[in-house]
Amino acid sequence: MTISVFTTNGHTNGHAKGVKRHSKRSSELGFSTRAIHVGSEPDPATGAVIPPISLSTTYKQDEVGVHKGYEYSRSGNPNRDALERTLVGLEAGAGHAIAFASGSATTATVLQSLGPNAHVLSVNDVYGGTFRYLTRVAKETMGTESTFVDLENATDDEILGAIKENTKLIWIESPTNPTLRLIDIPRIVGLAHRAPSKPLVLVDNTFLSPFYASPLLQGADIVIHSLTKYVNGHSDVVMGAAILPSLSTPDRDYEGLVQKLRFLQNAHGAVPSPFDSWLAQRGAKTLAVRMKAHGLNALRIASFLTSHPAVEHVIYPGLASHPLHALARTSLSPHAEQFISNLPPSSLAHGIPYGGMVSFRLRGGARSAEALLPKLNLFTLAESLGGVESLAELPARMTHASIPAAEREALGIEGLVRLSCGIEEVEDLVDDLRAALDGLEDEDSGYTYTVIVSGSIRWYIALEA
């Protein structure tokens, strides 16, 4: 891909051909440079540094079928095209990006592209909305069969045994939502290539964003994002995207798959608005700056939580104590690895920044978890994640309520607290958590934690209720 400015009669980001005024391989540029410049060249008609918002629904044709790259806004829009170029620049290894009206619309369109009676092998701890679509919508309308497997712990033989003749897709989240299981993506890709049905491998990269992970470089065929989350980053846009490599292989026709996805998208109208596309592109420009802060804050918060007596277990793959910390380290994108290598040793005393999501369990179980959340002030009790503000939720009652209770229990979702660590001053966030945890009654054991502060020392004393 090249960074190019074209003269297209006012449509900088159109499909029409023009005169290239500047060109440089985007792979030679740093992550933030690509985020700011790819797809966001100054408008040639006015010189506007920020691309204008094109709200028109239809476009003039000079003759029948002769136009400047746009006919009707559902089929194509300058702002959507600009955002898609930005996404290609951000997701390492990408050649195509398709922006959708939501992450759920992305999921639906990808699964529709498989056709009827397909089999999907999915990680067992998957986002509740994906689980719902696979087990209800796709199953009931297209005959899609789904098998949910613990891809973190299953053996090669177990995974290969779960791949059927009609398996067309392997669905991965890594880290998973909300238990933050880690999947060895290159291993799953290798198994997919060994299987006779040669299923595509899809990775939902929402939790880590293109900054911390580059699944296409690890062999994935499709990367999807809920752009609502980190890429946009300001909790004011609902949007999704599917991103694919540029070069097809003998058993991977990416160009054909892109055309099919675009046809389906246009047919059922799952397109983002021009204004939302403009907002998401604006948000993407600061992705690296925000992800660095998210990661450092999450690492500090996870480290704090491990020290509090009310907390039973903390899940954050960036912690050095996490059993799959080595896999987390090897899964980092090249730009994230560079960022971490330049951090002072003091910042890495307890691990590495690895996205902004932290999950944990309280010793008091689900009742204590539910009692904790309203006590927080800076962490807003709300669904979603990835915004600049910190959020906290109880997945079993909120984002993953659609998963049957027995399965939630088996997956470890019951009683789990999920934090989306924002970019506020981290010590303010730690103080907010500390204040909520201190004095929190452990309803299961009948103990209350009382804190005595002496100088810089905090004493936690368990008292019988």
N, C-alpha and C positions, 0 to 999 in steps of 0.2 A: 504494500500500500504506500502511496505517496501523499504528502501534504501538498495540495495543489489549489491554486486560485484560478478559477475559470471566469471568463467573460461570457455571461449567458443572458444578456438583456435584463439584468436585475435579479436573476435567479441564481445566486451563487451556488446553492446546493442542489440545483436541478440535475436532471439526467442528460440535458443537452450538452453537446460537445462544444468546446471553446478553446481559447488560446491559453496554454499553461504559462504562467508568469514566474512561478517558483516551484521547485520540486526538490524534496529530500526524503529519503527513505525514513518512514516513521520509526522503524526499528532502531534507528541510530539515535533517536531522541529519548530523553528520560520520560518516566511515567507522567509526571505532572505537566511537562511540556506538551506531550501528546494530548492530555486531558484538556488543556487550555486552547490549543491551536487546531487540532484535527477536527474538521467539521465546523469550525467557527471562524473562518477567514473573514476579513472585512468585506462588507457588501460592495461590489464593484460599482453599483449604480449611484450610491450615496456616500460611500466611504464609512458607513456605520461600523464601528468596531464590534458591536454586539449584533448578531443576526436579527433582523426584524421578524416579527410574528406575522405569518401569512395566514389570515383567517378566511380567505376566499374558499368557497366550496367548489367552484368551477373555474375553468381557465379558457381563455380565448384561443381558438384554433385559426391559423392563417388560411388554411384550406382544410377540407375534410380529412381528418387523420394526420394533419401536419400541425404540430404544436411544439412547445418548448420543454417537453418532458413531463407535463402534467395535464390531466384531463378532468379528473374529479377527485376531490380530496380524500375519499375513502380509499382510492387506489394509490394515491401518492400525494405527499405534501412536503414542501421544502423544509419545514421544521422537523418533521419526522425523519426525513432523509439526513438532515444534519446530525441529529441525535444518533442515528444508526452508524454514521461515519465515526462519530466520537466513540461509540461502543466498540467498533472494530479496532480503533486505536488503543483502547484500554485493555481489552481481553487479549493477552498475548497468544499468538498463533491463530488469530481470527482472520477470516476473509469475508464473512457475511454476518450481518446483524439484522434482526427483524424485531421492531418494537411493537408491543401489543398493549391493549387497553388495560391489562392487569396481569399479574403473575398467574392467576387462575386461568385467564384466557390463553396465556402461553401454554400452560399445562394441557388445557383442553385441545388446542390446535395440534400440538405435538402428538398426543394420543390419537386424535382423529386421523392423523397422517398414516398411522399404522394399518388402517383398514379394519374390516370386521374380523372377529374371532382370533385376534392376536393374543399372544401371551406376553405379559410383562413380569419380569423379575425385579422386585423392588427391595431396597433396604427396609428392614422391619420397622425401624423408628423413623417414620417419615412424617412430614408436615400433615396436620389434620386435614387440610383442604385437599391435598394430593390423595390421601387415603380415601377421602369421601368420593372424589371424582373417579378413582380407580374402581372402588367397590360398589358404587351406586350408579353413577352416570355412565361410565364407559362399559361397565358390566351389563347394565340393563338396556342400553341403547345400541351397543356395538358387539355385545358378546365377548368383551375383553375379559380374559382370565388373568388374575394376578396372584403371584406367589411372593410372600414376604419372608425374607431371610435375613438373619443376623450376619451381614456381610463383614462385620468387624471380627467376629470370632469363628465363623464357619470355615471348614477346611476346603481346600481346592476341590476335592471329590464331592463334597456336599453341594458346593455351588454349581459345579458342572452337572451334577445329578438333578439340580433344579431347573436347568436350562432344557427346554423342550424343542421339538421340531418347529413349532410355531412361535418360539420366543423371538420377538423382534426388537425388544428394548430391555436394557438393564438400567434401572433408575437408582441413582446414588444421591444422597446428601452427605456431605462431609465438611464440617461436623454436622451431625444430625440434629434435628429440631424435635424435642428440646434437650435430649440427654447428652448431646455433644459427643456421640460416638464418632470415632475416626475410621474412615475406610481407606485402605491402601488402593488408590485409584489405578496405578500401573498394573498391580496384580489383577484387578478385576478386568482391565482391558485385555491383558494377556489371556485370561480365561475365556473372555468373549470371542477372541480370535481363534481359540482352539475349538470352540463349540461348532458343530456342523451348521447350525442355523445362523452363525455369525451375527448375533444381535448387536445393534448399536448401543453405545454406552453414553448415557446422559448424566451430567452432574449438575445438580442445583447448587450454584456457587453463591447463593444469596448471603449466607452467614459470613463468609470470608471476603467477599467482593473481589473484583479483579486485582485489587492491590495485594492482598495476602496470598492468593492462590491463582494458578494458571492451569486449570484442568486440561485445556487443549494441548498444552505442552506435555502433559502426562499421558496423552493418547485418547482422551475423551472425544467423542464424535459431536456431541451437542452440549453446550453450556447454557443453562437458563438462569435468569435472575428475576426476583421481584425487585424491579427498579424502585418501587415504593420505599424500599429500605435504604441501604447504604449509598447506592449510586446517586439517588436524588438527595437523600440525607436530611431533609427538612420537614418530613411528616406532612407534606402538603400536596402530594401527587400519588395517584394509584396507577401503576404501570408495570409491565413486564417486558422481557426480551428473550429471544432465542438467538444464540450465537454459534456459528459453525466455522470449521476450517475452510481455507480457500481451495486447496488442491484435492481433487477426488483421487481415489485409489481403485484398483480392480474390483474390490468388494464394497466400496464406499462412494456412492454417487452424491456428493454434497451439493453440487449444482442442481441436480434433479430434486433433491429433498428441499432445498431452499425455494425452488419454484413451486413445489407442492404446498409448502407452508404459506407462501405468499398468496397462492390461489385460494386456499382455505380461509385465510385471514380476510381477504377481500370479499369472499362469498358470504361469510357470516358477520362481517363488519366489526371485528374485534380490534379496532384501530384506536390509538391514543389521539387526543385532540392536539392541535397545533400549540396551544398555550401550555398544556402539560408537557409536550415534547420540549418546548423552550425552557420550561422550569427544570426538567430533568437534566437537560444539557448544561444549564447553569450550575446545578448542584454537582454534576460530575466534575466540573473544573476544580473543585476543592477536595475531591475524593481522597487523594493521598494525604493531604494535610489532616483531614478529619480521621482517616483510618489510623494514622500514627497515634493520634490522641486517644481514639477509642481503645486501641490495643494497649497502650501504656496504662490507661486508667483501669482497664479490665484486669490487667496483671496485678496492679496494686490492690484492687478490690478483692480479687481472688486470694491473694496472699493474706490480706487482713482477715477474710472469712475463715481461713484455715486456723486462725489463732483464737477464734471466739468459742467459748465453751458451749454456747447454745447451738452451734453449727455442727452437724454430724458428718457431713461429707460435702466437699467442693469439687465441682467438675469444671476444669479449664485446661485444655490440652497444652496451653503455654506454660503452665507450672512445671518446674523441673521434676516435681514429685508425681506427675501424672504418668500412669503406666505406659502410655503411648506417646510420651513426649518426643522421643526420637523420631517417630513417624511424623509428628507435627513439624518438627524441624526440617525434615527432608521434603515435606510437601510444600514448603514456602515457595512463592514466586521468586524469580530472580531479583525483582526490585524490592520485595520485602526482605529478602536475605541481605541485600545491600544496606537497607535501612538499619536492620538489626546489627549488622557487623560494625556500624559506625556509632552505636550507642555506647556510652561509658559503662564500664563493668558494674558500677553501682546500680544501674538500671536493670541489670540482668541477674541480680543476686538470687532471685527466686524463680527465674525462668525467662521466657521471651514473650513479647506481645504477639498475640495470635487471634486477632479479631476482638470484637467488643462484647461478646456474649459469654455470660457466666451463669451456671446453674448450681444450685446447692439444696441440701436437705437439712432440716432442723431435727434436733433430737426429739422434739415433741411431736413430730409427724405432721400429718396434713392439717390438723386443727391449729397447731402453732403456726404453720405456714400461712394459713388463712388469716390468723390473728395478726401476723406481722405486717402484712402489706398495707393496711390502712394507717399504720403508725409511721410510715415513711413520708417524708415531706418533699425532698428533691427528686426521689424516684417516684414518678407518677404511676399509679395503678392503672394500667391500660394495656391493651393488646398492641401488636406490631413491634417493630424494632428498627434500629439503624438510623434513627434521627439524632440530631445534635443533643437532644434532651434525653435524660436517663428515664427508663421505664422498668417497671417490675410487674410480673404477672404470675398467676397460678395456672399452668397449662392444662391441668386436668379439668379445671372448671371453665377454662376460657378457650384458648386456641386449639386444644386437642380434645374438646368435649365430644366431638363426633366419633372418636375412637371408643369402642366398647370398653366398659370399666375393667373387665377381666384382662383385656389386652393392655390397657394403660398400666395396670398393676404389674403385669409381667414385664413390661418395658421399663418400669421404674419411673413412670411419669407421675403416679399418684404421690402427692406430698412434695413434689419438686417445685422450687421457686426458680423462675427464669429472670435474669437481669439483662437488660440492654444498657450497657454502660455508655453514657453520653460523653460529651467533651467538656463538661463543667470542670472547675478546679477539683482535682481528685480528692484532696483532703476534706473538702466539703461533702463529697459523696460518702467517703469513709465515715465521717462524723454522723451523717444521716443514718447510715446502716447501724453504726455503733449505738446510737441513741435508741433506735427501734429494738435492737437485740438486747440491750441492757435492760434488765427488769422484766423481760418477756417471760411470762409464766409458761413453764413446761407442763402442759396439761396432762401428758401421759404419765410423767413420773411424779408429779406433785411438788416440783421444786421451782423456786423463783431465783433468778440470778440477780444478785445485788452487787453493785460496784463500789469499791472504796478507792479513791484516788489519793496517792501520796507522792507529790512531786511529779515525776515522769512515769511513775509506776501505777498500773491499774490492777487491782486485786478483784478477781471474780469469785464470789462466795455463793455457794448453793445452799439455800435455806428451805426447810420444809414448809410447804404451804399450810 
